[in-house]
Amino acid sequence: MPEHHYDVVVIGAGPSGEGAAMNATKNGKRVAIVEDKNTVGGNCTHWGTIPSKALRHSVKQIITFNTNQMFRDIGEPRWFSFPRVLQNAQKVIGTQVKQRTQCYSRNRIDLVNGSASFVDKNELEVRGSKGVEILHFKQAIIASGSRPYLPPDVNFRHHRIYNSDTVLSLSHTPRTLIIYGAGVIGSEYASIFAGLGVKVDLINPGSRLLTFLDDDISDALSYHLRNNGVLLRHNEEYESVDGDDHGVVLSLKSGKKIRADAFLWCNGRTGNTDKLALEKIGLQANGRGQLAVDDHYRTEVENIYAVGDVIGWPSLASAAYDQGRSASSDIVQDDYFRFVSDVPTGIYTIPEISSVGKTERELTEAKVPYELGQAFFKDLARAQITGEAVGMLKILFHRETREILGIHCFGDQAAEIIHIGQAIMNQKGEANSLNYFINTTFNYPTMAEAYRVAALNGLNRIF
């Protein structure tokens, strides 16, 4: 049985594992990264962020072709099948895996394929196609990610019932689709399938979409989903999901029954900790498979860290990479450790959403004397040129100090636009001020100009 010795072993080759492994090896540590099923890049690359965003991009191009009058000189509107659109996503996945594999090799990080489980707090057993290997380590970082939560009373083996991973194996384009769960993933897939001409029922167990968003942004998302043909059903919980050869029937506790060609479950995720033999090192995951950590990403076992989806919030690829890097910074004691809390949301619906900082509801409840400035994309020359006139940028700022308290954006390139506001919010003192946007010259015509327009709009509200 082969045995190997490392300074740091990372379990999981997703964004958090990559961030941890790369920072550790750059600081002279001998590092191994363990990944089951040879899925370098993790869930993010193979089933989550990359394929869904590549799908969205392709669908958005189809929508542009079908709705822009200029393209009528080329031909009539066309509809593409889901499998055909998915082909582009598969190309991106292949490229991402190749890049990451080469990166590990170039930086002398050992990539070990197999299923990892702890033997004790300094030893890991990896079972793979080549047999069993033993990895000895000084520190370990659990970055094993998450998977869709699958309730036992839903038959996910049925060929018309999917979850957010298996939907990527969908071999046809359904005419009608039920999506259960209206969180980020459910809302994104509702946009994608509606863009392909599929009639979508989006079932939300809650009272409104994405309650962590500013109310204006949540309302805008609801409006545009409905405008694109998505039927929203709030405050509904499933009773049963029954599939046959012709479709799927969703029975709700309210007594309603809905039938569609296919069913997509997008309601919750669970951490990949059940196969790690955590009991051998004295750790226990919660009911959602997640591990508790302190503000340095350390678990209750002093040399074992955990990062990414496996620790819960915010469960974003961007934050996961930084969490992994920070955990290894704590190990190597460099100057770059930080607890990742300044995280912008990026939601890739059509149109997309991004925000950072406080919402109006939070500021009102805290009795903070704030004011707001708005810029509507329809008034921006760049949006008129590109034909992407749907959307808005909202700046929340303190009435007296003009400190920026929150930035909320809905529309084309929202996830890019948000970073300008994020950068200003991270400045100290007077540098974090509405005055920056008023006194800075922005390129014209650009979408970034929305900051100047919104700032002047807000300034005019102060008396």
C-alpha positions in Angstrom: 0.0 0.0 0.0 1.7 3.2 -1.2 2.2 5.9 1.5 3.1 9.6 0.9 4.0 12.4 3.2 2.8 16.0 2.8 2.7 19.3 4.6 -0.9 20.0 3.5 -3.5 17.8 2.0 -6.6 19.4 0.4 -9.8 17.3 0.0 -11.6 18.6 -3.1 -10.4 20.3 -6.3 -13.2 22.9 -6.7 -12.6 26.6 -6.3 -11.9 26.5 -2.5 -9.6 23.5 -2.9 -7.7 25.2 -5.7 -7.3 28.4 -3.7 -6.0 26.5 -0.7 -3.6 24.3 -2.7 -2.1 27.1 -4.8 -1.4 29.4 -1.9 0.2 26.6 0.1 2.5 25.4 -2.7 3.5 29.0 -3.5 4.7 29.3 0.1 6.9 26.2 -0.1 4.6 23.6 1.3 4.4 20.1 -0.2 0.8 19.7 -1.2 -1.6 17.0 -2.5 -5.1 17.7 -3.6 -7.6 14.8 -3.6 -10.5 14.7 -6.0 -13.0 11.9 -6.4 -14.1 10.7 -9.9 -11.4 12.8 -11.6 -13.6 15.9 -11.6 -11.0 18.6 -11.4 -12.8 21.9 -10.9 -15.4 20.4 -8.7 -19.1 20.9 -8.9 -18.6 24.5 -9.9 -16.9 23.4 -13.2 -18.9 20.3 -14.0 -22.4 20.8 -12.8 -22.8 24.3 -11.3 -21.4 27.7 -12.1 -19.6 27.1 -15.4 -22.2 25.0 -17.3 -25.2 27.0 -16.1 -23.5 30.3 -17.0 -22.4 29.0 -20.4 -25.9 27.8 -21.0 -27.2 31.3 -20.1 -24.8 33.0 -22.4 -25.9 30.9 -25.4 -29.6 31.3 -24.6 -29.1 35.1 -24.3 -27.6 35.1 -27.8 -30.6 33.2 -29.1 -32.9 35.7 -27.5 -31.0 38.6 -29.0 -31.2 37.0 -32.5 -34.9 36.3 -32.1 -35.9 39.8 -30.8 -33.6 42.1 -32.7 -35.3 43.4 -35.9 -31.9 43.8 -37.6 -31.5 40.0 -37.8 -34.7 39.6 -39.7 -32.7 40.3 -42.9 -30.8 37.1 -42.1 -33.8 34.9 -41.4 -36.8 34.2 -39.3 -36.6 33.6 -35.5 -35.2 30.2 -34.6 -35.4 27.9 -31.6 -32.6 25.7 -30.5 -32.8 22.4 -28.5 -31.5 22.2 -25.0 -28.9 19.5 -25.9 -27.5 21.7 -28.8 -27.2 24.7 -26.5 -25.5 22.5 -23.9 -22.7 21.6 -26.4 -21.1 25.0 -25.9 -21.0 24.5 -22.1 -19.3 21.2 -22.6 -16.5 22.9 -24.5 -16.0 25.4 -21.7 -15.9 22.6 -19.1 -13.2 20.7 -21.1 -11.1 23.9 -21.3 -11.4 24.6 -17.6 -10.4 21.1 -16.6 -7.4 21.2 -18.9 -6.2 24.5 -17.5 -6.5 23.5 -13.9 -4.9 20.1 -14.4 -1.9 21.8 -16.1 -1.8 24.4 -13.3 -1.5 21.7 -10.6 1.2 19.9 -12.6 3.2 23.1 -13.2 3.1 24.0 -9.6 4.1 20.5 -8.4 0.9 19.8 -6.6 0.1 16.1 -6.5 -3.3 15.3 -7.9 -4.7 12.2 -6.3 -7.9 10.7 -7.8 -10.1 8.7 -5.4 -12.5 8.9 -2.5 -10.9 10.2 0.7 -11.6 9.2 4.3 -9.8 10.0 7.5 -7.8 7.4 9.4 -6.8 9.8 12.1 -6.1 13.6 12.4 -2.8 13.1 10.5 -3.6 10.4 8.1 -6.0 10.0 5.1 -7.0 6.9 3.1 -7.7 7.4 -0.6 -9.5 4.7 -2.5 -9.2 5.0 -6.3 -8.9 3.1 -9.5 -5.2 2.3 -8.6 -6.1 0.9 -5.2 -5.6 2.3 -1.8 -3.1 5.1 -0.9 -2.2 6.5 2.5 -1.5 10.2 2.7 0.2 11.5 5.9 -0.1 15.2 6.5 0.5 18.0 9.0 -2.6 20.0 8.1 -5.7 19.1 6.1 -8.2 21.4 4.4 -11.7 20.0 3.8 -13.0 21.5 0.6 -15.2 18.7 -0.5 -18.1 21.0 -1.8 -21.8 20.1 -1.9 -24.4 18.4 -3.9 -28.2 18.8 -4.4 -30.3 17.8 -1.4 -32.6 15.0 -2.6 -35.6 14.2 -0.5 -36.1 10.4 -0.2 -39.8 10.6 -1.3 -39.0 11.8 -4.8 -37.9 9.3 -7.4 -34.9 10.9 -9.0 -34.2 7.7 -11.0 -37.3 8.5 -13.1 -36.3 9.7 -16.6 -38.4 12.8 -16.4 -37.4 13.9 -12.9 -34.1 15.9 -12.6 -32.0 17.8 -10.1 -29.7 20.7 -10.7 -26.8 18.3 -11.5 -28.6 15.7 -13.6 -30.5 18.3 -15.7 -27.2 18.6 -17.7 -27.9 15.1 -19.1 -31.4 16.2 -20.4 -31.4 14.8 -24.0 -34.5 16.8 -25.3 -36.2 20.1 -24.9 -39.4 19.7 -22.8 -42.4 21.8 -23.9 -43.4 22.4 -20.2 -41.2 22.2 -17.1 -41.9 22.4 -13.3 -39.0 23.9 -11.3 -39.4 23.3 -7.5 -37.3 25.8 -5.5 -37.0 29.5 -6.4 -33.6 30.2 -5.0 -30.6 31.3 -7.0 -30.3 28.0 -9.0 -34.1 27.7 -9.6 -34.4 31.3 -10.8 -31.4 30.9 -13.1 -32.8 27.8 -14.7 -36.2 29.3 -15.0 -34.6 32.1 -17.0 -32.7 29.7 -19.2 -35.6 27.4 -20.1 -38.0 30.3 -20.6 -35.4 31.7 -23.0 -35.6 28.5 -25.0 -39.4 28.8 -25.3 -40.2 26.3 -22.6 -43.3 27.0 -20.4 -42.0 27.1 -16.9 -43.9 26.8 -13.6 -41.5 28.1 -10.8 -42.7 26.8 -7.4 -41.5 28.8 -4.4 -42.0 27.5 -0.9 -41.4 31.1 0.3 -43.4 34.3 0.0 -41.2 36.1 -2.5 -38.1 35.5 -4.6 -34.6 35.7 -3.1 -35.5 37.5 0.1 -31.8 38.4 0.8 -32.0 40.9 -2.1 -33.1 44.5 -2.0 -36.9 44.5 -2.4 -36.7 46.6 -5.6 -34.4 44.0 -7.2 -36.4 41.0 -6.1 -39.6 42.7 -7.5 -37.8 43.4 -10.8 -36.8 39.8 -11.1 -40.3 38.6 -10.5 -41.7 41.0 -13.1 -39.2 40.0 -15.8 -39.6 36.3 -15.1 -43.4 36.7 -15.5 -42.8 38.9 -18.6 -40.8 36.0 -20.1 -43.6 33.5 -19.6 -42.6 32.0 -16.2 -45.6 31.3 -13.9 -44.6 32.0 -10.3 -46.4 30.2 -7.5 -45.4 31.4 -4.0 -46.1 29.8 -0.6 -46.4 26.3 -2.1 -44.9 23.1 -0.8 -44.9 19.7 -2.5 -47.0 16.8 -1.4 -45.7 14.3 -4.0 -43.9 14.1 -7.3 -45.1 11.3 -9.6 -43.7 10.6 -13.0 -45.1 8.4 -15.8 -44.2 7.7 -19.5 -45.9 11.0 -20.5 -44.9 13.5 -17.9 -44.8 14.4 -14.2 -47.5 15.4 -11.8 -46.7 17.7 -8.9 -49.2 17.5 -6.1 -49.0 20.5 -3.7 -50.1 20.7 -0.1 -52.5 23.4 -1.0 -54.4 20.9 -3.1 -53.2 22.0 -6.5 -51.9 19.6 -9.1 -49.6 20.6 -11.9 -48.6 18.5 -14.9 -45.5 19.1 -17.1 -43.2 17.2 -19.5 -40.4 17.3 -16.9 -39.6 18.2 -13.3 -36.5 19.9 -12.0 -35.7 19.9 -8.2 -33.7 23.0 -7.1 -34.4 23.2 -3.4 -31.4 23.0 -1.2 -27.9 21.5 -1.1 -26.0 19.3 1.3 -22.3 19.2 2.1 -20.1 16.3 0.8 -19.0 15.0 4.2 -20.8 11.7 4.6 -17.9 9.6 3.2 -15.0 11.3 5.1 -15.2 9.2 8.2 -15.3 12.4 10.3 -16.1 10.4 13.4 -12.4 9.1 13.4 -11.1 12.6 14.0 -13.9 13.7 16.4 -15.8 15.9 14.0 -19.6 15.9 13.3 -21.4 17.6 10.4 -24.8 19.2 11.0 -28.0 18.0 9.4 -27.1 19.6 6.1 -23.6 18.0 6.0 -21.9 21.2 6.9 -18.9 21.8 9.3 -18.6 24.5 11.9 -15.4 26.6 11.7 -14.0 29.6 13.6 -13.0 32.9 12.1 -9.8 31.4 10.8 -11.6 28.5 9.1 -10.4 26.0 11.7 -12.6 23.1 12.8 -12.7 21.8 16.3 -9.6 19.7 15.4 -6.6 22.0 15.5 -4.9 21.0 12.3 -8.1 20.4 10.2 -9.6 23.3 8.3 -12.8 23.5 6.2 -13.8 26.0 3.4 -16.3 26.5 0.6 -19.8 25.0 0.3 -19.0 22.5 3.1 -19.2 25.3 5.7 -22.4 26.9 4.3 -22.8 30.6 3.6 -22.3 32.2 1.2 -21.8 29.1 -1.0 -20.4 31.0 -4.0 -17.4 30.0 -6.1 -15.9 33.4 -5.8 -16.0 33.4 -2.0 -14.9 29.7 -1.9 -11.7 30.4 -3.7 -10.8 33.2 -1.2 -11.8 31.1 1.8 -9.4 28.3 0.6 -6.6 30.8 0.1 -7.2 32.4 3.5 -7.2 29.0 5.2 -3.8 28.2 3.7 -2.7 31.7 4.6 -3.4 30.8 8.2 -1.3 27.7 7.9 1.7 29.4 6.2 1.3 32.6 8.3 1.7 35.0 5.4 0.3 38.5 5.3 -2.9 37.8 3.3 -5.3 36.1 5.7 -8.8 37.6 5.9 -12.1 36.2 6.9 -14.2 36.5 3.8 -17.3 38.6 4.5 -17.3 41.3 1.8 -18.9 39.1 -0.9 -20.9 40.5 -3.8 -23.8 38.4 -5.0 -23.9 37.4 -8.6 -27.1 35.9 -9.9 -27.1 35.0 -13.6 -30.8 35.2 -14.4 -31.8 37.0 -17.6 -31.2 39.9 -16.9 -28.6 39.3 -14.3 -28.4 40.6 -10.7 -25.6 41.7 -8.4 -25.4 43.5 -5.1 -23.1 44.3 -2.2 -23.7 45.9 1.2 -27.0 46.7 3.0 -30.5 46.6 1.5 -33.1 49.3 2.1 -35.0 47.0 4.4 -31.9 46.4 6.6 -31.1 50.1 6.8 -34.7 51.0 7.7 -34.9 48.4 10.4 -31.6 49.6 11.8 -32.9 53.2 11.7 -30.0 54.4 9.6 -30.7 57.8 7.9 -29.9 56.8 4.4 -30.9 58.1 1.0 -30.8 56.5 -2.4 -29.8 57.4 -6.0 -31.0 55.5 -9.1 -29.9 55.2 -12.7 -32.2 53.4 -15.1 -30.4 51.7 -18.0 -33.0 52.8 -20.5 -31.6 56.4 -20.0 -28.0 55.4 -20.7 -26.6 55.8 -24.2 -24.6 52.6 -24.0 -27.6 50.5 -23.1 -29.6 52.2 -26.0 -26.7 51.2 -28.4 -26.5 47.6 -27.2 -30.3 47.2 -27.0 -30.0 46.1 -23.3 -32.2 48.8 -21.8 -33.7 46.7 -19.0 -32.3 47.4 -15.6 -31.2 49.8 -13.0 -28.4 50.7 -10.6 -29.2 51.8 -7.1 -26.8 53.4 -4.6 -27.7 53.6 -0.9 -25.7 56.2 1.1 -25.7 57.9 4.5 -27.6 61.2 4.3 -25.1 63.1 6.5 -21.7 61.5 5.8 -22.5 60.3 2.2 -20.8 57.0 3.0 -21.8 54.3 0.5 -23.9 51.7 2.4 -25.1 49.4 -0.4 -25.0 48.9 -4.2 -27.7 47.0 -6.0 -27.8 46.4 -9.8 -30.2 44.6 -12.1 -29.6 44.3 -15.8 -27.0 43.6 -18.5 -23.4 43.2 -17.0 -24.7 43.7 -13.5 -22.1 41.3 -12.1 -19.3 43.4 -13.7 -20.7 46.8 -12.9 -21.0 46.0 -9.2 -17.2 45.9 -8.6 -16.7 49.6 -9.1 -19.1 50.3 -6.2 -17.5 47.5 -4.2 -14.1 49.0 -4.6 -15.3 52.4 -3.3 -17.1 50.8 -0.4 -13.9 49.2 0.7 -12.1 52.5 1.1 -11.6 54.1 4.4 -13.0 57.4 5.7 -13.9 60.1 3.1 -12.7 58.0 0.2 -15.9 55.9 0.7 -18.3 58.6 -0.4 -21.0 59.4 -2.9 -18.7 62.3 -3.8 -16.3 59.9 -5.7 -19.0 59.2 -8.3 -19.9 62.8 -8.6 -16.3 64.1 -9.0 -15.0 61.3 -11.2 -15.2 61.4 -15.0 -16.4 58.1 -16.5 -15.9 57.0 -20.1 -18.8 57.8 -22.3 -20.8 55.9 -23.4 -20.4 53.1 -20.9 -22.5 51.2 -18.5 -20.2 52.4 -15.6 -21.6 55.9 -16.3 -24.7 54.7 -14.3 -22.7 55.5 -11.1 -22.5 59.2 -12.0 -26.1 59.3 -13.0 -27.2 57.5 -9.8 -25.0 59.7 -7.6 -26.3 62.9 -9.0 -29.9 61.6 -8.6 -29.1 60.8 -5.0 -27.5 64.2 -4.4 -30.6 66.0 -5.6 -32.6 64.2 -2.9 -30.6 65.7 0.0 -31.9 68.9 1.5 
